[in-house]
Amino acid sequence: MTDAAPAFTLHQFDLQCGVTLPEATLVYQTYGELASDRSNVILYPTSYGAQHPDIDWLIGCDRILDPRRYFIVIANQFGNGLSTSPSNDDRCGLAEDGVWFTHYDNLRAQEQLLRQVFGVERLALVYGWSMGAQQAYYWGTHYADRVERIAAICGTAKTTDHTKVFLGSLRSALTADPAWNGHRFEGIPDRGYRAYARIYASWAASQAYYREKPYRQCGYDSLEDYLLRGWEANYRRRDPHNLIAMIDTWLRCDVGNTPVFQGDTANALSTIQAHTLVMPATTDLYFTPDDCAAEAEQIAKATYRPIPSIWGHRAGNPYQNPEDEAFIRDAIAALLNH
């Protein structure tokens, strides 16, 4: 892996919101070697707030995705600060300006990248956690005959109303800061970051997690230390405009709400041909087991296998949690051998 990740440029790229960008950039990173027949490709889209160095920990010989066997492509979603985002492109405003990204935009950009740069038409697996899982569902519905397997870890094909309330609270916390002028931040939203991080922390882990305090085993001295260093400091690394842009993408997630399916989510799910692993966490508070199970019932080749964990949503990204990592690794090995 090189220090500077490669970038793919899309010209005259039409966003689903109706705006056309003269140029859009998709930053990506690859791991492993592409097979001569191009049959070993895994697409791994990024999750909320993440860039590829944040999520490639699970790529390794003894990890969840093995680069000795597979050619793994991490595609940074629009709005994450590496690919085209409000922080690096003045033409990208926010929803207040009539500009937003959708996963349909991410999907089409990723398809062009894989086809034009690598000559890849078919994927062995689309692996995604959280917003990455949402993108995996878009691939399974819109390129049904080109995706062999889907691993949807702690994510749904459509954002529920309950999750929209959560996302609205994050957005409101950031934009309630005095630095917000109604369209942009004129300074660092210190109060906004602080409120945002505490809302996020309360949802991302379960009640049992906070009772048992496993964060102490990760080097945090107290609950306040965990909230400050484990949450607030992490999101302060991200431009607040990008955090809002990704919220706006998440709010609009619906595999049926595209020109292809015209609002028919059930029809979209019914078109998935891939062997699909639907894997929520038993204690996830916003991609709940019930919501994930309901979607799995609409997918012909779905396997529903929840992660038994107190870590809530973060069970699906268990870089601090070897037990949940082993559970996911075993499930992915079974899926890839299917």
Secondary structure in CASP SS format (residue, H / E / C, confidence):
PFRMAT SS
TARGET T0000
AUTHOR 0000-0000-0000
METHOD secondary structure of the structure
MODEL  1
M C 1.00
T C 1.00
D C 1.00
A C 1.00
A C 1.00
P C 1.00
A E 1.00
F E 1.00
T E 1.00
L E 1.00
H E 1.00
Q E 1.00
F E 1.00
D E 1.00
L C 1.00
Q C 1.00
C C 1.00
G C 1.00
V C 1.00
T E 1.00
L E 1.00
P E 1.00
E E 1.00
A E 1.00
T E 1.00
L E 1.00
V E 1.00
Y E 1.00
Q E 1.00
T E 1.00
Y E 1.00
G C 1.00
E C 1.00
L C 1.00
A C 1.00
S C 1.00
D C 1.00
R C 1.00
S C 1.00
N C 1.00
V E 1.00
I E 1.00
L E 1.00
Y E 1.00
P E 1.00
T C 1.00
S C 1.00
Y C 1.00
G C 1.00
A C 1.00
Q C 1.00
H H 1.00
P H 1.00
D H 1.00
I H 1.00
D H 1.00
W H 1.00
L H 1.00
I E 1.00
G C 1.00
C C 1.00
D C 1.00
R C 1.00
I C 1.00
L E 1.00
D C 1.00
P C 1.00
R C 1.00
R C 1.00
Y C 1.00
F E 1.00
I E 1.00
V E 1.00
I E 1.00
A E 1.00
N C 1.00
Q C 1.00
F C 1.00
G C 1.00
N C 1.00
G C 1.00
L C 1.00
S C 1.00
T C 1.00
S C 1.00
P C 1.00
S C 1.00
N C 1.00
D C 1.00
D C 1.00
R C 1.00
C C 1.00
G C 1.00
L C 1.00
A H 1.00
E H 1.00
D H 1.00
G C 1.00
V C 1.00
W C 1.00
F C 1.00
T C 1.00
H H 1.00
Y H 1.00
D H 1.00
N H 1.00
L H 1.00
R H 1.00
A H 1.00
Q H 1.00
E H 1.00
Q H 1.00
L H 1.00
L H 1.00
R H 1.00
Q H 1.00
V H 1.00
F H 1.00
G C 1.00
V C 1.00
E C 1.00
R C 1.00
L E 1.00
A C 1.00
L E 1.00
V E 1.00
Y E 1.00
G E 1.00
W E 1.00
S C 1.00
M H 1.00
G H 1.00
A H 1.00
Q H 1.00
Q H 1.00
A H 1.00
Y H 1.00
Y H 1.00
W H 1.00
G H 1.00
T H 1.00
H H 1.00
Y C 1.00
A H 1.00
D H 1.00
R H 1.00
V E 1.00
E C 1.00
R E 1.00
I E 1.00
A E 1.00
A E 1.00
I E 1.00
C C 1.00
G C 1.00
T C 1.00
A C 1.00
K E 1.00
T C 1.00
T C 1.00
D H 1.00
H H 1.00
T H 1.00
K H 1.00
V H 1.00
F H 1.00
L H 1.00
G H 1.00
S H 1.00
L H 1.00
R H 1.00
S H 1.00
A H 1.00
L H 1.00
T H 1.00
A C 1.00
D C 1.00
P C 1.00
A C 1.00
W E 1.00
N C 1.00
G C 1.00
H C 1.00
R C 1.00
F E 1.00
E C 1.00
G C 1.00
I C 1.00
P C 1.00
D H 1.00
R H 1.00
G H 1.00
Y H 1.00
R H 1.00
A H 1.00
Y H 1.00
A H 1.00
R H 1.00
I H 1.00
Y H 1.00
A H 1.00
S H 1.00
W H 1.00
A H 1.00
A C 1.00
S C 1.00
Q H 1.00
A H 1.00
Y H 1.00
Y H 1.00
R H 1.00
E H 1.00
K C 1.00
P H 1.00
Y H 1.00
R H 1.00
Q H 1.00
C H 1.00
G C 1.00
Y C 1.00
D C 1.00
S C 1.00
L H 1.00
E H 1.00
D H 1.00
Y H 1.00
L H 1.00
L H 1.00
R H 1.00
G H 1.00
W H 1.00
E H 1.00
A H 1.00
N H 1.00
Y H 1.00
R H 1.00
R C 1.00
R C 1.00
D C 1.00
P H 1.00
H H 1.00
N H 1.00
L H 1.00
I H 1.00
A H 1.00
M H 1.00
I H 1.00
D H 1.00
T H 1.00
W H 1.00
L H 1.00
R C 1.00
C C 1.00
D E 1.00
V C 1.00
G C 1.00
N C 1.00
T C 1.00
P C 1.00
V C 1.00
F C 1.00
Q C 1.00
G C 1.00
D C 1.00
T H 1.00
A H 1.00
N H 1.00
A H 1.00
L H 1.00
S H 1.00
T C 1.00
I C 1.00
Q C 1.00
A C 1.00
H E 1.00
T E 1.00
L E 1.00
V E 1.00
M E 1.00
P C 1.00
A E 1.00
T C 1.00
T C 1.00
D C 1.00
L C 1.00
Y C 1.00
F C 1.00
T C 1.00
P H 1.00
D H 1.00
D H 1.00
C H 1.00
A H 1.00
A H 1.00
E H 1.00
A H 1.00
E C 1.00
Q C 1.00
I C 1.00
A C 1.00
K C 1.00
A E 1.00
T E 1.00
Y E 1.00
R C 1.00
P C 1.00
I E 1.00
P C 1.00
S C 1.00
I C 1.00
W C 1.00
G H 1.00
H H 1.00
R H 1.00
A H 1.00
G H 1.00
N C 1.00
P C 1.00
Y C 1.00
Q C 1.00
N C 1.00
P H 1.00
E H 1.00
D H 1.00
E H 1.00
A H 1.00
F H 1.00
I H 1.00
R H 1.00
D H 1.00
A H 1.00
I H 1.00
A H 1.00
A H 1.00
L H 1.00
L H 1.00
N C 1.00
H C 1.00
END
